[in-house]
């Protein structure tokens, strides 16, 4: 058996080596040998204490940032101080939850507590250096500005942005009520980190956010929503796979100054209660890349100050352009707005229900599960309904339809389905009708005979 020369070293030397290891290497080293494990009990206890204190970070009010977080410093400055004292701490945070950042935030706001008196002055030179020496910021003037902003008492967002360059092992970031401003320093720093992580030759390649997998945005503002521009930089980080959001808004997006050299590797997008326009989706998918597997979007058309109209067909067109050969699950629904037209002669008020015909879906060659409002198959306002057999892709296995059609007969969807199933939809096994559907029993029986189960919580049948 080969001799382990490390064990011939004095215990003090082994302990010194352990003190230099980052947490991702520390556990493997200590577990490599029983003798080393027994010598390094202090390092083990410190590692466990750091895990408990720093693995999950929260800034803001607890009720707005989730439960179970174990770092209770309300200010990014608190974590900056800890890292400046012991740089190893920067390697422990796995989850970061940020709440109550507002564009016009006052540092004495109750959601953050009282700002620590004298905290900035005691760390002024070290914190200023984080801006002036930051390798992610290219322009000297920009560095000087950042250094000044970092020292401002209300510079919480700037200090948060700098923290992102110091936390290489973050896997999850959840943000609530971040600034809508396109110049938000978090957004700017993430652009820089993404560019560095895409470039193996960069001196700061993979030194920040190299393990970030999921980013989630939310807002408590029911009028304006969280701007989609906060997402775009995160989509270009090579490690990110999941984008989740609630109450996200965006009519369009233009930022020629930040064009990613390479698209991201996003696999899952899920935006609920949001209002996002086709132009914004186009720009986002340029950054997302062509590996998207799951897409969920629930549009709310009636929220005030949400300027982006629902465009199911346009959204599907963007998906068809960027994800037709990767998408496996598509869930695209909405609270459809209703407009009214008054006949000037008779004075009769007629409701005009939106129809959102998505066209042929056969280009989605890998699509397995599809959930749509049935208006996605309504070809005209007059009520013409497309047949499922003519528009669904051959790969589809499960179809879920939400009852929204007001004009026309939704049973037209099933015309020719049983006859053409074997040749055109060989994988289709299940159709779930969500809403008040009424179908002839013969339609359900015909589908069952060819291996398609038709069901629904409120489905009614007649002979």
Buried (B, 14 or more C-beta within 10 A) or exposed (E): EEEEEBEEBEEEEBBEBBEEBEBEEBEEBBEEBEEBBEBBEEBBEBBEEBBEBBBBBBBBBBEBBBEEBEBEBBBBBBBBBBBBEEEBBBBBBBBBBBBBBBEEBEBEBEBBEEBBEEBBEEBEEEBBBBBBEBBBBEEEEEBBBBBBBBBEBBBBBBBBBBBBBBBBBBBBBBBBBBBBEBEBBBBBBBBBBBBBBBEEEBEBBBBBBBBBBBBBBBBEBEEBBBBBBBBBBBBBBBBBBBBBBBBBBBBBBEEEEBEBEBBBBBBBBBBBBBBBBBBBBBBBBBBBBBBBBBBBBBBBBEBEEBEBBBBBBBBBBBBBBBBBEBBBBBBBBBBBBEEEEEEEEEEEEEEEBBBBBBBEBBBBEBBBBBBBBBBBBBBEEEBBBBBBBBBBBBBBBBBBBBBBBBBBEBEBBBBEBBEBBEEBBEBBEBBBBBBEBBBEEEBBEBBEEBBBEBEBEEBEBEE
